[in-house]
Structures are given as C-alpha cells and as structure tokens.
C-alpha cells in the first residue's frame, strides 16, 4: 500500500560499514521526509536485552525476528525505517520479503581481510569464536536489492546515491482499480444480504470492525442498528465515501491484514464480507490470529467469501493456488474445509456454515459463497 512506509534493511558483517552508510542515508532522506527512522542493531539489542545479550545462533536469530517485527510495525504506521543489522539468516530475510510489503534489502559487501584490518571495536580478535563471519555460520544474502562493495575509502556519498536511485526505481504504486471503482459510484448502496443475516446474531451498543468495508454500505447499516463501527479499507475513495455519511463510523484507510493498531481494540464482532478472498493465503494466515486476539471472549467473526465452486474460478491469469487475476483485480477462491479447519486451529468454535449460489445474485453474477460464523472461546 502506498500509504504505508517502507523498510530499508542494511545488512553485512560487523565492521562492514552498515551504521556509517545507514546514518548518512538517514540524514539525506530526512531532509525530504521527516518520518524516517534509524534503527541500529547495537542500540536496539540493548533495548531488547539490556542486561546480557544472548550471542548464540538461537539468540541472534530471535533478536533478528524482533527487529523485523519492529520494522514492520513502524512501516505500517507510515514510517520509513532504516535498520542496520547483521542478521545473516536466510529465513529471516525471507520472512521480511513475505511479510513487509515495501521491503528493500541492501548488502554491504566487504572483503574479509579489510573487515579484520578495520575492526575498530576489536571484536574479531576478542570474540572470533562467536562472531558472524568468524567461526559462526554465515548465510550471506542471496538476492539483495542492492549490493554495495564498500572499499572503506570514505567516499560514502556514492553509495548513498546508489541506494536512493534503487529506491526510486523500486517505488511501489497503489493499484487504482478499487479507487476508480468506488469513485465511479457504481457500487451498490443498499446493505448486503449477509449484513442483514449477520445482524440477527448481534446485540446493540457492541463494537464491530468491518474489514474491507468498501463504500461502507454494510457499515452504515450496522451503525443505524446501534453498533459502534470501525470501517477499514485500503481504498481511499472508499473511505472518503464512508466519511461523507452522517453516521458515527470510524473510517480508516489502511491494510486490514497488518494494521495491528486497530487490532489492539477489543471488539465484540468482526465482519469480513468478500474481503478474505481478496488477500493471499499468507495474509489470511496473519489475519485470523489478529482477529482472534482482538475479539472479546465469546466474540463472533462473520465471513462470506467466494469458494472454489464459484463460476469464476479458473478465469483470467492464474497467479498461484486458487489465485487469479481477472476483470482488473485479484481473486482467491477459498476451499471451505480448509477455511473451517484453520478457524478451528486458531481457536474458534464454528457456530454456522453454509455454502450456496443463492446468497448474492446481482444481474448475471451469481457467485457461490460460503458463510461462516465462528465464536472465540477461551
């Protein structure tokens, strides 16, 4: 999402120049963007383990994942995060690629002899048996976005220019499909049949979060029925429409999968109509635990999605397992048994489930959908 920030992950052996280059990059970028943050491994290590750091492989990897989580959280709140860390683990960098939407990896490559010669902290002489690149196993980056061959000749600005140029070339832009769709004002305005069905399970004056709310037609319906509604969608045009209503709805333009700040609230109900089939399986794997944690004990989640039995399954360009790009946007068709099993494994009790092609017929489109209601049980 373009409204999110980004993570610039600067990695390399100890003494390779990560902090020097990262600091110079920080001050260059801060002139244009005040929301730039600099995280250095030595400093944030003391925050996570202020007394005695664990320098075993397991300890180092645990910290690396903590750094990744912190960077991701800050980026999803709009910050550009420059993180200078060794973190020489393939699975950590793979996790970053898969879970941080705007991730950019910089590898500072320095000859081993130069690193030891320029070892200003004396770490390689003192701790050679417990240093990455010494006796500890080193997994150098396999596919970084940029490789900086640091010759330690103090010409830092040339490296900063290379990094900034690569950021410009890889700058992501938001898919405008849904913005254009909601801007056209062609989306239905009456509440969906699923919203009317779900309301029969709800009580007034309870908190509800609507994930992928679109133009807010169901959010408005719930609000009119005395529910306290938070409506989330990644389309700014959709949220603009929600904001023009006279209802007291908290509209948020963000990625509902990873916007952890929203999931810090305790909700009575989570409503997800036609939104889970708009995200990948990996995103679903992240979303459902977030939903579970955010619900009060006994809280309900309401899901309606297209299944693999839908007539549009297989149309368009196949992107992955049950994933297709058709009609200008992405769809993933859900295997009902898999969704139900995942909900159970997350901790939910299934209250209701039904698959049908009669839930939401509009003109020539008669999708096959599954409706699921599940309860959080402790």
C-alpha positions as CSV (number, residue, x, y, z in Angstrom):
1,X,0.0,0.0,0.0
2,X,1.4,3.3,-1.0
3,X,0.2,5.0,2.3
4,X,2.5,2.6,4.2
5,X,6.1,3.3,4.9
6,X,9.0,1.1,3.9
7,X,11.8,-0.8,5.4
8,X,15.4,-0.4,4.2
9,X,17.3,-3.4,5.7
10,X,21.0,-2.7,5.6
11,X,22.9,-5.9,6.4
12,X,26.6,-7.0,6.4
13,X,29.3,-8.4,8.6
14,X,30.3,-6.5,11.8
15,X,32.6,-3.7,10.7
16,X,31.4,-3.6,7.1
17,X,30.1,0.0,7.4
18,X,26.4,-0.6,7.9
19,X,25.9,2.0,10.5
20,X,28.1,4.6,8.8
21,X,26.2,4.2,5.5
22,X,22.8,3.9,7.2
23,X,23.4,7.1,9.2
24,X,24.4,9.0,6.1
25,X,21.4,7.7,4.3
26,X,19.1,8.7,7.2
27,X,20.2,12.3,7.2
28,X,20.0,12.5,3.4
29,X,16.4,11.1,3.4
30,X,15.3,13.1,6.5
31,X,15.8,16.3,4.5
32,X,12.8,15.2,2.3
33,X,10.9,13.0,4.7
34,X,10.6,13.7,8.5
35,X,9.1,10.3,9.0
36,X,12.5,8.5,8.6
37,X,13.7,6.4,11.5
38,X,17.1,4.9,12.0
39,X,17.5,1.7,14.0
40,X,21.0,0.3,14.7
41,X,21.5,-3.3,15.8
42,X,23.8,-2.4,18.6
43,X,21.3,0.1,20.1
44,X,18.1,-1.9,19.7
45,X,19.9,-5.0,21.0
46,X,20.4,-3.2,24.3
47,X,16.7,-2.4,24.4
48,X,15.5,-6.0,23.9
49,X,18.3,-7.5,26.1
50,X,19.5,-4.7,28.3
51,X,21.5,-6.8,30.8
52,X,23.2,-9.6,29.0
53,X,22.7,-10.3,25.3
54,X,22.5,-13.9,24.0
55,X,25.0,-14.3,21.2
56,X,24.2,-17.9,20.4
57,X,22.8,-18.7,17.0
58,X,19.4,-19.1,18.6
59,X,19.7,-15.8,20.5
60,X,20.9,-13.9,17.4
61,X,18.0,-15.3,15.3
62,X,15.4,-14.4,17.9
63,X,16.6,-10.8,18.0
64,X,16.6,-10.6,14.2
65,X,13.0,-11.6,14.2
66,X,12.3,-9.0,16.9
67,X,13.9,-6.4,14.7
68,X,11.8,-7.5,11.7
69,X,8.6,-7.2,13.7
70,X,9.5,-3.8,15.0
71,X,10.4,-2.6,11.5
72,X,7.2,-3.9,10.1
73,X,5.0,-2.3,12.8
74,X,6.7,1.1,12.2
75,X,6.4,0.8,8.4
76,X,2.7,0.0,8.6
77,X,2.3,3.2,10.6
78,X,3.8,5.2,7.7
79,X,7.4,5.5,8.7
80,X,10.4,4.8,6.5
81,X,12.7,2.6,8.7
82,X,16.4,2.2,8.0
83,X,17.6,-0.9,10.0
84,X,21.3,-1.6,10.2
85,X,21.8,-5.2,11.4
86,X,23.9,-8.3,10.7
87,X,21.1,-10.8,10.8
88,X,22.8,-13.2,8.5
89,X,20.0,-15.7,8.2
90,X,18.2,-16.7,5.0
91,X,14.9,-17.4,6.8
92,X,14.8,-14.0,8.5
93,X,15.3,-12.2,5.1
94,X,12.7,-14.5,3.5
95,X,10.3,-13.6,6.3
96,X,10.9,-9.9,5.6
97,X,10.2,-10.3,1.9
98,X,7.0,-12.2,2.6
99,X,5.7,-10.0,5.4
100,X,6.9,-6.5,4.8
101,X,5.1,-5.0,1.8
102,X,7.7,-2.4,0.9
103,X,10.9,-4.1,1.8
104,X,14.3,-3.1,0.3
105,X,17.5,-5.1,1.2
106,X,21.0,-3.6,1.0
107,X,24.0,-5.8,1.4
108,X,27.3,-4.1,2.4
109,X,29.9,-6.4,1.0
110,X,33.5,-6.0,2.2
111,X,36.5,-8.3,1.8
112,X,37.1,-10.3,4.9
113,X,40.7,-9.1,5.2
114,X,39.5,-5.5,5.2
115,X,36.9,-6.2,7.8
116,X,39.5,-7.6,10.2
117,X,42.0,-4.9,9.4
118,X,39.4,-2.1,10.1
119,X,38.0,-3.8,13.2
120,X,37.7,-0.6,15.2
121,X,36.0,-2.4,18.1
122,X,38.5,-5.2,18.2
123,X,35.6,-7.7,18.2
124,X,37.2,-10.2,15.7
125,X,40.3,-10.5,17.8
126,X,38.5,-10.9,21.1
127,X,35.4,-12.8,20.1
128,X,36.5,-14.6,16.9
129,X,34.9,-17.9,18.0
130,X,31.5,-16.2,18.5
131,X,31.4,-13.8,15.6
132,X,29.3,-14.0,12.4
133,X,31.9,-14.4,9.7
134,X,34.4,-15.8,12.2
135,X,33.5,-19.3,13.3
136,X,29.7,-18.8,13.4
137,X,27.9,-19.9,10.3
138,X,27.3,-17.1,7.9
139,X,24.4,-17.0,5.3
140,X,25.1,-14.1,3.0
141,X,22.2,-12.5,1.2
142,X,21.2,-14.5,-1.9
143,X,19.1,-11.8,-3.7
144,X,19.5,-8.3,-2.1
145,X,18.1,-5.4,-4.0
146,X,21.4,-3.6,-3.9
147,X,25.0,-4.8,-3.2
148,X,27.4,-2.1,-2.1
149,X,31.0,-3.1,-2.5
150,X,32.5,-1.0,0.3
151,X,36.2,-0.3,-0.2
152,X,36.4,1.8,3.0
153,X,37.8,4.8,1.1
154,X,35.4,7.3,2.8
155,X,33.6,8.0,-0.4
156,X,30.2,7.3,1.3
157,X,28.1,9.7,-0.8
158,X,28.5,7.5,-3.9
159,X,26.9,4.6,-2.0
160,X,24.0,6.7,-0.8
161,X,23.3,7.8,-4.4
162,X,23.2,4.2,-5.5
163,X,20.7,3.3,-2.7
164,X,18.5,6.3,-3.3
165,X,18.4,5.6,-7.1
166,X,17.4,2.0,-6.4
167,X,14.6,3.1,-4.1
168,X,13.2,5.4,-6.8
169,X,13.2,2.6,-9.4
170,X,11.5,0.2,-7.0
171,X,9.0,2.6,-5.5
172,X,5.6,0.8,-5.5
173,X,2.4,2.4,-6.7
174,X,-1.1,1.6,-5.4
175,X,-3.3,-0.4,-7.7
176,X,-6.0,2.1,-8.6
177,X,-8.7,-0.5,-9.5
178,X,-10.7,-0.1,-6.4
179,X,-10.2,3.7,-6.1
180,X,-11.6,4.0,-9.6
181,X,-14.5,1.6,-8.9
182,X,-15.6,3.5,-5.8
183,X,-15.0,6.8,-7.4
184,X,-17.4,5.8,-10.2
185,X,-20.2,5.5,-7.7
186,X,-21.4,2.2,-9.3
187,X,-21.1,0.1,-6.1
188,X,-24.4,-1.0,-4.5
189,X,-25.5,1.3,-1.7
190,X,-28.1,-0.9,0.0
191,X,-27.0,-3.2,2.8
192,X,-26.0,-6.7,1.6
193,X,-28.0,-9.8,2.4
194,X,-25.1,-11.1,4.5
195,X,-25.2,-7.9,6.7
196,X,-28.9,-8.4,7.4
197,X,-28.2,-12.1,8.2
198,X,-25.3,-11.3,10.5
199,X,-27.3,-8.7,12.4
200,X,-29.6,-11.4,13.7
201,X,-26.6,-12.6,15.8
202,X,-25.6,-9.2,17.1
203,X,-26.7,-7.0,20.0
204,X,-26.9,-3.3,20.0
205,X,-24.2,-1.0,21.5
206,X,-21.5,-3.5,20.8
207,X,-18.2,-2.8,18.9
208,X,-17.8,-4.1,15.4
209,X,-14.9,-3.9,12.9
210,X,-15.7,-4.1,9.2
211,X,-12.7,-5.5,7.3
212,X,-12.7,-4.4,3.6
213,X,-15.7,-2.2,4.1
214,X,-15.8,-0.8,0.5
215,X,-18.2,2.1,0.2
216,X,-19.5,1.4,3.7
217,X,-23.0,0.2,2.8
218,X,-22.9,-2.5,5.5
219,X,-21.0,-0.3,8.0
220,X,-23.8,2.3,7.7
221,X,-26.4,-0.4,8.1
222,X,-24.7,-1.7,11.3
223,X,-24.3,1.8,12.6
224,X,-28.0,2.6,12.0
225,X,-28.7,-0.5,14.1
226,X,-26.8,1.0,17.1
227,X,-23.5,-0.8,16.6
228,X,-20.2,1.1,17.2
229,X,-18.4,0.6,13.9
230,X,-14.8,0.8,12.8
231,X,-14.7,0.5,9.0
232,X,-11.3,-0.4,7.3
233,X,-10.5,-0.4,3.6
234,X,-7.3,0.1,1.6
235,X,-9.1,2.3,-1.0
236,X,-9.0,6.0,0.0
237,X,-12.0,6.6,-2.3
238,X,-14.0,4.0,-0.4
239,X,-13.1,5.6,3.0
240,X,-14.0,9.1,1.6
241,X,-17.4,7.7,0.8
242,X,-17.8,6.4,4.4
243,X,-16.7,9.7,5.8
244,X,-19.5,11.5,3.9
245,X,-22.2,9.6,5.7
246,X,-23.8,11.2,8.7
247,X,-23.2,8.1,10.8
248,X,-20.6,8.0,13.7
249,X,-18.4,5.5,11.9
250,X,-14.6,5.5,12.4
251,X,-13.3,5.1,8.9
252,X,-9.7,4.0,8.4
253,X,-7.8,3.8,5.1
254,X,-5.2,1.0,5.7
255,X,-4.3,-2.6,5.0
256,X,-6.7,-4.5,7.3
257,X,-4.3,-7.5,7.5
258,X,-1.4,-5.8,9.1
259,X,-2.7,-2.7,10.8
260,X,-2.0,-4.0,14.2
261,X,-3.0,-0.8,15.9
262,X,-6.7,-1.4,15.0
263,X,-6.5,-4.9,16.5
264,X,-5.4,-3.6,19.9
265,X,-9.1,-2.7,20.5
266,X,-11.4,-5.3,22.0
267,X,-14.3,-6.0,19.6
268,X,-17.5,-7.9,20.0
269,X,-17.8,-8.6,16.3
270,X,-15.5,-8.9,13.3
271,X,-17.2,-8.7,9.9
272,X,-15.5,-9.7,6.7
273,X,-17.7,-9.8,3.6
274,X,-15.9,-10.6,0.3
275,X,-12.6,-9.4,1.8
276,X,-10.7,-12.6,2.6
277,X,-10.9,-13.8,-1.0
278,X,-9.1,-10.5,-1.9
279,X,-6.0,-11.4,0.1
280,X,-3.4,-14.2,-0.2
281,X,-3.2,-17.3,1.9
282,X,-0.2,-15.9,3.7
283,X,-2.1,-12.8,4.5
284,X,-5.0,-14.9,5.7
285,X,-2.6,-16.8,8.0
286,X,-1.6,-13.5,9.5
287,X,-5.1,-12.0,9.7
288,X,-7.1,-14.8,11.5
289,X,-4.8,-14.8,14.7
290,X,-5.1,-11.0,14.7
291,X,-8.9,-11.2,14.6
292,X,-8.9,-13.8,17.3
293,X,-6.8,-11.7,19.7
294,X,-8.9,-8.6,19.1
295,X,-12.2,-10.3,19.9
296,X,-13.6,-10.4,23.4
297,X,-14.4,-13.8,24.9
298,X,-17.5,-15.0,23.1
299,X,-17.0,-12.5,20.3
300,X,-18.1,-13.5,16.8
301,X,-16.4,-13.4,13.4
302,X,-18.6,-13.3,10.3
303,X,-17.1,-14.4,7.0
304,X,-18.6,-14.5,3.5
305,X,-16.3,-15.5,0.6
306,X,-16.2,-17.0,-2.9
307,X,-15.3,-20.7,-3.0
308,X,-13.5,-22.9,-5.4
309,X,-17.0,-23.9,-6.7
310,X,-17.7,-20.4,-7.9
311,X,-18.4,-20.0,-11.7
312,X,-15.5,-17.5,-12.0
313,X,-13.0,-20.0,-10.6
314,X,-10.3,-20.5,-13.3
315,X,-11.0,-17.4,-15.3
316,X,-8.2,-15.0,-16.1
317,X,-4.4,-15.3,-15.4
318,X,-3.5,-17.9,-12.7
319,X,-1.2,-16.4,-10.1
320,X,-1.0,-19.3,-7.7
321,X,-3.0,-22.0,-5.9
322,X,-6.7,-20.9,-6.4
323,X,-5.5,-17.4,-7.2
324,X,-6.4,-15.5,-10.4
325,X,-6.2,-12.0,-11.9
326,X,-9.4,-11.3,-13.8
327,X,-11.6,-8.2,-14.5
328,X,-8.8,-6.0,-13.5
329,X,-8.2,-7.3,-10.0
330,X,-7.1,-10.2,-7.8
331,X,-9.3,-13.0,-6.5
332,X,-8.5,-16.1,-4.5
333,X,-11.1,-18.8,-4.2
334,X,-11.5,-20.4,-0.9
335,X,-11.6,-24.2,-0.1
336,X,-14.4,-24.3,2.5
337,X,-12.9,-27.2,4.5
338,X,-9.6,-25.5,4.7
339,X,-11.0,-22.3,6.0
340,X,-13.1,-24.0,8.6
341,X,-10.2,-26.1,9.8
342,X,-8.0,-23.0,10.0
343,X,-10.6,-21.2,12.1
344,X,-10.8,-24.2,14.5
345,X,-7.0,-24.4,14.7
346,X,-6.9,-20.7,15.5
347,X,-9.2,-21.3,18.5
348,X,-12.6,-20.5,17.1
349,X,-15.8,-22.6,17.6
350,X,-17.8,-22.9,14.4
351,X,-21.4,-21.7,15.0
352,X,-22.7,-21.8,11.5
353,X,-21.6,-22.6,8.0
354,X,-23.3,-22.9,4.6
355,X,-22.2,-22.8,1.0
356,X,-24.7,-21.7,-1.7
357,X,-25.0,-19.9,-5.0
358,X,-28.2,-18.2,-3.8
359,X,-26.7,-15.7,-1.3
360,X,-25.9,-12.7,-3.5
361,X,-27.2,-12.8,-7.1
362,X,-26.7,-9.5,-8.9
363,X,-27.7,-9.3,-12.6
364,X,-25.7,-12.1,-14.3
365,X,-23.3,-12.7,-11.4
366,X,-24.5,-15.5,-9.1
367,X,-21.4,-16.3,-7.0
368,X,-21.0,-19.5,-5.0
369,X,-20.2,-18.3,-1.5
370,X,-19.6,-19.8,1.9
371,X,-20.9,-18.1,5.0
372,X,-19.2,-18.8,8.3
373,X,-19.9,-17.6,11.8
374,X,-17.3,-18.5,14.4
375,X,-17.0,-17.7,18.1
376,X,-13.9,-17.0,20.2
377,X,-13.8,-19.5,23.0
378,X,-11.3,-19.3,25.9
